[in-house]
């Protein structure tokens, strides 16, 4: 199979080159790099990439969100947003572009790989859903066979929102096991309380407009467990009156992943934005995952000369054992406070610092992700 093609839309040249290198290391083909939304839309028509990595904040009249909406609507190409920050208005607008994922700057190769894999998976599911809809229109017999074997829930509703027919997948969405358990019942009966009014309005809007697209609703079963579904519905005229034919896809895991990504992004942003001093992050072995410019200036090394190396490599022979001892316990005690260490900069000079670290846990599992650390240069006090 030919390598998948990815387009990069990024107005920072250095960031774009670094991202290109990572993507090529992962086996993808970077078919184009553009720096504006207008150029991205034009280039997509030429190169037809399999995926677009789109910076939200682009210079020019068209930002990344508007460009993504055009690409998604006209070319049906999945878009993953990249951002270092975004205001509330931008985050609200992002939803209208139906992104297939988010990447938070600065990039980590592992995050890029996981996000792109997920985006391609979601795009494949989306493609399969469209193929299923087309096949359903060919004949009722083929439709019935396919609808019972697909991983998509299907239901036919009357004008009041009552169930006339459904496949087994949709029945399971409602928390039931038999079609008879939901026949002639309104879909609002298993809609979560917080979505009840919205779902009722959507049924009316669907009948008025003739369709509903990408409606996300939470269903709740008898045990109180929620299932998030994305609904695409179309009104079909019949001799008995208009019928709503609805396809529902379980997106519970996708929503959980998106929420985890956004929660992690917001958490990191709040930490880093409030510490305008040298900071870095370390993995569980004390290796550098990320550094800021102030730390590079302090040590006199370029970022690429630090990333991946152990913190102890920059310590004096006397301080390295102290750091190693303290860091081995960081997963247990969750922090290091004001550890006085001597570091060696690029010119061989000794710098005395106070090191403070905090463990960043996974927002859902609470497992160790990395440590976020700050350094205070106290050389002048000595």
HELIX and SHEET records of a PDB file:
HELIX    1   1 UNK A   13  UNK A   25  1                                  13    
HELIX    2   2 UNK A   37  UNK A   47  1                                  11    
HELIX    3   3 UNK A   64  UNK A   75  1                                  12    
HELIX    4   4 UNK A   88  UNK A   96  1                                   9    
HELIX    5   5 UNK A  109  UNK A  138  1                                  30    
HELIX    6   6 UNK A  140  UNK A  149  1                                  10    
HELIX    7   7 UNK A  168  UNK A  173  1                                   6    
HELIX    8   8 UNK A  179  UNK A  181  5                                   3    
HELIX    9   9 UNK A  187  UNK A  190  5                                   4    
HELIX   10  10 UNK A  193  UNK A  195  5                                   3    
HELIX   11  11 UNK A  196  UNK A  209  1                                  14    
HELIX   12  12 UNK A  252  UNK A  273  1                                  22    
HELIX   13  13 UNK A  293  UNK A  299  1                                   7    
HELIX   14  14 UNK A  303  UNK A  306  1                                   4    
HELIX   15  15 UNK A  311  UNK A  314  5                                   4    
HELIX   16  16 UNK A  317  UNK A  328  1                                  12    
HELIX   17  17 UNK A  330  UNK A  333  1                                   4    
HELIX   18  18 UNK A  379  UNK A  381  5                                   3    
SHEET    1   A 5 UNK A  29  UNK A  34  0                                        
SHEET    2   A 5 UNK A   5  UNK A   9  1                                        
SHEET    3   A 5 UNK A  51  UNK A  55  1                                        
SHEET    4   A 5 UNK A  78  UNK A  83  1                                        
SHEET    5   A 5 UNK A 102  UNK A 104  1                                        
SHEET    1   B 5 UNK A 163  UNK A 166  0                                        
SHEET    2   B 5 UNK A 153  UNK A 157 -1                                        
SHEET    3   B 5 UNK A 243  UNK A 250 -1                                        
SHEET    4   B 5 UNK A 226  UNK A 236 -1                                        
SHEET    5   B 5 UNK A 211  UNK A 220 -1                                        
SHEET    1   C 5 UNK A 288  UNK A 291  0                                        
SHEET    2   C 5 UNK A 279  UNK A 282 -1                                        
SHEET    3   C 5 UNK A 368  UNK A 377 -1                                        
SHEET    4   C 5 UNK A 350  UNK A 361 -1                                        
SHEET    5   C 5 UNK A 335  UNK A 344 -1                                        
END                                                                             
